[in-house]
Amino acid sequence: MGRCHMTNRGRMHAIIAGQHPDRVPWVPRLEIWYEAHRRLGTLPDEYKGWSLREIEQDLGVGTPARAGKVFRTELHGVETRVRERGDEIITEYITPVGVVSTSYRCSEDLARVGIRGQEVEHIIKGPEDYAPVEYLIQDTDVIPTYDEYLAYEEEIGDNGVPLVCIGQDPMNRILQKLIGYNQAYFHLHDYPRRVYHLFEVLKEHAAKIQRIVLDSPAKLILHGEHFDSMMTPPPIFQEYMVPYFQSFAERLHERDKTLACHADADTSLLLELIKKAGFGMVECFVTAPMVPVTLEQARAVFGKDVIIWGGIPSVMLCDPVSDDEFEEYVLNLFRVIAPGDAFILGVADNVMPEAKLERIRWVSEMVEECGEYPIRRFTTSP
């Protein structure tokens, strides 16, 4: 692969393959910023009526392409009822072995900018809910959609590399989604057999998904998200996550595919375990000042084995961070990532609605000026 005039797709492929791009890829997530301003009618005048892809190209950034899909699911034999209760949306699932429900609390402010509400009642509330939830999981078919993925890949073209998101691993799905962190550890203590049986049911379902993913044309697989040093602490991660991901990562690697996790939480105590688990990339990797871990610490642990996609915490794009503070942060980032191996520059997690778009433009200029591989280790402003 030549290094002259690479596309964003080519740069990302080079990083993923452990090769040298012409310059550091710059691929931030602008979806939340764009959708908020589009809905509110507050897009900058020069971008009125533009698509997100057109704005990305004008800003000189790549496309994260996070909508790749290689399968869909179908739930059978279950009646679903949706109703509203005040500012909550309640969904009930009626199965032959019991009824379970979830509740999302909505906000007008969030809805106006296209952000969904918060789940306030999880589907498992007590021991009686395990059987219906297992029924839901076991009665869900997984159907390949390879043609849909190939069409999406063609649509993205040279702007990026499709990222196929396949959800949470079994244990984190139990902790964060099915029970919720507030009660999950009580359940682990009070109902260990029920939790472990659910874990095994989820692993069986995950195996169906893994087979489809392994045979798919997708190369970049996002599996595992929101790992947090407090909520998924090292002992839990070591016992339940590491063996699960190691096995899948090895099989993906045999198919020339890369396993990534969505790392937008405090991973300060998990860096070594993330590497041990076989992840080849941490996507939306968030760092200080939003969480305790620094980019320097992560680079020291990951080396060239784990690609970091991130580097700019979203708060750095907003007030009260000054332009001078922001620019010094980015200059230091370039010093840390030099010469540029195993790194894709991005914003973690998203460019938020209140972000200063001129800072995105400034980073694009910096990438043009200082991002050529190998990045030089300048000590003063270039």
C-alpha positions, 0 to 999 in steps of 0.5 A, a space after each residue: 500500500 503506497 503512502 502518497 495521497 492515502 484516503 481515510 479508509 487507506 489510513 485506517 486500514 494501514 493502522 489496523 494492519 500495523 503499517 504506516 499511513 501517510 499521516 495520522 487518521 483523524 476520525 471524530 464522531 460528529 453525529 450528536 453535534 450534527 443531529 442536535 443542530 439539525 433538529 434545532 435549526 442551528 447548523 452554521 449558515 455555511 452548512 444549512 441543508 448539508 448532510 453529515 457526510 458533506 460536513 465531515 468532508 468539508 472539515 477534513 475528517 473521516 467518517 466513523 462508519 459505526 452503522 455496519 450490520 452483518 446480522 439482524 434478530 427476530 423475536 418469536 412467540 412473545 407479545 410486546 406491549 408499549 405504554 406511557 406513564 407520565 414521562 416514562 415509556 414502558 415496554 412489556 414482554 409477555 412470554 409463556 413463562 412470565 411477564 417482564 418489562 423495562 421503563 425509559 424516562 424521557 426528557 423534552 430537552 434530550 428528545 429535541 436534540 435526538 438523545 434517547 432517555 435513561 433506562 430507569 427500570 431494568 428487565 430483571 428486578 427479582 428472581 422471578 424475572 430470570 426465566 422470562 428473560 432467558 426465554 426471550 434470549 433463547 427465542 431470538 433468532 440471529 439472521 445474517 445480513 451480509 448484503 446489507 453490510 456490503 452495501 453500507 461499505 460501498 456507501 462509506 467508500 474511501 471516507 472510513 472503515 465500517 465498524 460492526 457493533 455486536 453489543 455487550 459481552 454476556 456478563 456486562 450485559 447482565 450487570 449493566 443492561 439486564 439487572 443494572 449496576 445498582 442491583 447486579 452485585 446484590 443479585 450475584 450474592 443473593 442469586 448466584 446460580 440464577 446469574 450464572 445460568 443466565 450467563 451460560 444462556 447468553 454465551 450460547 446466544 453469543 456463539 450464534 452471533 459469533 459464527 455469523 460475524 466470523 463468516 461475514 465480510 466485516 473486518 472491524 468488530 466492536 464487541 464490549 462496551 462501557 467497561 469501568 474500573 469501579 462497575 466492572 472491576 478487575 476481579 469481575 473482568 478477569 473471571 468473566 470477560 477475559 476468557 470470553 473475549 480471548 477465545 473470540 479474539 483468537 478466532 477473529 484474528 485467524 480470519 484477519 479481523 480486529 476486535 475492538 471495545 467501546 472504551 468511553 469509561 474509566 479504564 484506569 484499572 483495566 488497561 492490562 486486562 483489556 490487552 490480555 483479553 485480546 482486544 486489538 483496538 479501544 474505540 472512543 477511548 476517553 482520557 483525563 480530564 474526564 477519567 483518571 487514565 491518561 493517554 501516556 499511561 494507556 500508550 505505555 501499557 498498550 504499546 503497538 498491540 492495542 490501537 487507540 482510537 480517541 485522544 481528545 476528550 469531548 470536554 476539551 472542545 467546549 467552554 470553559 476550556 480556553 483556546 490556549 488550553 485546547 491547543 496546548 492539549 493537542 500539541 502535547 497529544 502529538 508529542 505522546 503519540 509520536 511517531 504515530 503507530 497504533 493510533 487513530 485520532 478521534 473525540 471521546 465519546 462524541 463531539 457534543 452540541 455545545 462544542 466549538 466547531 472551529 476547534 475541529 477545523 484547527 485539529 484538521 489543520 494540525 493533522 495536515 501540518 504535523 500529522 505526517 508519519 513519522 510524527 516528529 517529537 517537537 517540544 514547542 509549538 510547530 
